[in-house]
Each structure stands twice: as structure tokens, then as C-alpha cells.
Amino acid sequence: MVLIDIFANKKVDNFTVFASLPDMGRVGGLVSSYLASNLKAENIANIISSPKPWVSVKDGVIESAKDVYKIYFSESEKILILTGDSQPEDHRELLDLCNTFLDFCLSIGKIKRLYTAGGSLNEMLTGEPRVVGVATKPELRKVLEDANVDTLGSEFTTITWFNGLILGIASDRHIEAIGFYGEISDKALPQPLAAKSIVKAFSRIEGKAISTKLFDAQYEEVLDHIERNKGIKSLDK
């Protein structure tokens, strides 16, 4: 079960939605959190999960463990964004999250188009990560093609968890939607360059100027982390 806490009431027609959560390489979370920050969006609501079957402990004091998914709205760009630090671990909670979020979106007004994003594993990846896409209607494939985004091939037949399921539920509600998946070669470490490629593709389709420079700084931090770990491993030997 999830609950929604609304901070600001909005009524907007024809707004865009971008909703994605951390997955392989944390790509989905990197994209949505970056958009919320870069577009100076306002936190207008939170979706809060039911308590987990464990508690958090800090300095000997416990509190209930809950996941919080934040909803932002950019007034200037008319974009509503869902982001968070995790994904539901239970499929029933996942379905509840998707439906609660879309119910909230539709209470605001008409959704022009919904986007989501995630990682796509390619262990042979070299150079700038490629973005592949899927859509809820055949005619949207032309939108992807015009933005130089390849359609996801027949090598993939399912897209799991939030960054896939949200597309299916949107389609069932007759909301047109597009999913972007940036290629990554490592599932364990954050992949900001894949997120950067997705934001660039989104910017081309929506005709928006969104800077991606901060992703380069995030990538440098990942490289530093790798180098530090190499040094620790060398000492262990």
C-alpha cells in the first residue's frame, strides 16, 4: 500500500511527464533526479510506501522504514517528474505506485506524453552510450527515429519493474508514452554517461535546451571511485 502527500495543488493542461527510478547502473534515477534539479522544479507531492518488515536504526534509536518517491513540477517547462532513491521490492506495491502516480497526474490535467528511462546492458560497449527506445504506439517510432534513437530490437522481449511497467499501465489508460534505455557496460556502478545520452535524446524530442554538463562531473566521480578501489585491492594483495 502507498499513500500520497500533496503539498501544492496544480491544474495544468497538456503537460509532459518524466517518471523513472533507479535500475541497472542507477540510470533511471540519475535521469529523473537530474531533470528535477536542472529544471528547478518544485516538490509538489510525495508518494510514501507502507512500512517495511524491518526498521531503521541510528544511534540506538529505531524508526519505521519507508520508501519515498518525490513528485516535482517545473512551471516554466510544464513538466512533472517522479524520482526516488529505490524501487518497490514487492510487485503489488509496484503496481500500486504506478497507479497512484498516474491517478495523481490525471487529477492535475491532460498528459501530453509520458517518458521513462533506464539502463540497457551491453558488456561490449565502447564510446558514447547509445540510447534505444520503445513506444506505446507504432506511430511514435517515427518520433524516436527523428531524434536518432534506435527502436529496441527483438533481442529484448520484456522490460521489468517501474521503468517498464509504467509504460504498460500508461498504454492501458490511453496515455502515449516513450521509454529510453541507455546502454551500460557495468550494472553495479552509477552510469551518468548513459543518463546524459537519454537527457540529450529527450531534449531533442521535446525541443528543450537542457544542459548535460553536470553528468561529466558525475562521471569523473565514478572514475575516481574506481581508481580508489583499485588502490585498496592492490594493498590487499
TIVEXTOR-484873 format. One record per residue (C-alpha): residue in one letter; x, y, z. Coordinates in steps of 0.5 Angstrom, whole numbers, plus 500, padded with zeros to 3 digits. Last residue first. Layout:
N
AXYZ/...
***
This chain:
237
K595483495/D590487500/L594494498/S593493491/K585492492/I585499496/G589502490/K584499485/N578502490/R581509490/E581508482/I574506481/H572512486/D576517482/L573514475/V566515479/E567522481/E569524474/Y563521471/Q559526476/A563532473/D561530466/F554529468/L554536471/K555539464/T548536461/S545543460/I538542458/A535546452/K528544450/G526542443/E522536447/I525531442/R532533442/S532535450/F529528451/A535525447/K540529450/V537527457/I538520455/S545521453/K547524460/A544518463/A548513460/L554518461/P552518469/Q553511470/P553509477/L557503479/A554496479/K551494473/D557496469/S557496461/I552501460/E547503454/G542508455/Y534506455/F529511454/G522509454/I516513451/A509514452/E502516450/I497516455/H491511453/R490509460/D492502458/S498505455/A500509461/I500502465/G504499460/L509505460/I509505468/L511497468/G518499464/N522504468/F518501475/W520494474/T522490468/I522491461/T521485457/T522482450/F529484449/E534481443/S528484438/G531491438/L529497442/T528502437/D534507435/V534514438/N537519432/A531524435/D527523428/E527516429/L525516436/V519521434/K518516428/R517510433/L511514436/E507512430/P507505433/K504507439/T506505446/A514507445/V520504446/G527507445/V535505445/V540510447/R547509445/P553510450/E559515448/G565510447/T565503447/L560498450/M562491449/E558489456/N552492453/L546492459/S541497458/G539502463/G533506465/A528512463/T521514463/Y517519459/L510521459/R506525454/K501531453/I498529460/K492532461/G490535468/I492535475/S488530477/L491526471/C498526474/F495524481/D492518478/L498516474/F502516481/T497512485/N497507479/C505506478/L506506486/D500501487/L503496481/L510497485/E507496492/R504489489/H510487486/D514488492/E521490492/P519498491/Q524502487/S530506490/D533513491/G527517488/T524521482/L518523479/I518529475/L512534472/I514538466/K511545464/E517548462/S517554466/E512551472/S517545473/F513540477/Y517535482/I514529485/K518525490/Y518518492/V519516499/D521509501/K519507509/A523504515/S520505521/E524509527/I529506531/V534509536/G541506538/D545512534/K541510528/V537504527/S532503521/V526498522/W524492518/P518489515/K518495511/P512501513/S508503507/S511507501/I510514501/I509518495/N511525496/A508532493/I509539490/N517539490/E518545486/A522544479/K529548478/L529545471/N536542473/S535539479/A528536477/L532534471/Y538531474/S533527479/S530524473/V536522469/L540519475/G534515478/G533512471/V541510470/R542507477/G547503474/M542498473/D535501476/P534507480/L527510478/S524514472/A518518471/F518524466/V511527465/T509533460/F504538461/N498539456/D493542461/V495545468/K491545475/K496544481/N495543488/A501544492/F504540498/I500533497/D502527501/I501521497/L500514501/V502507498/M500500500/
***
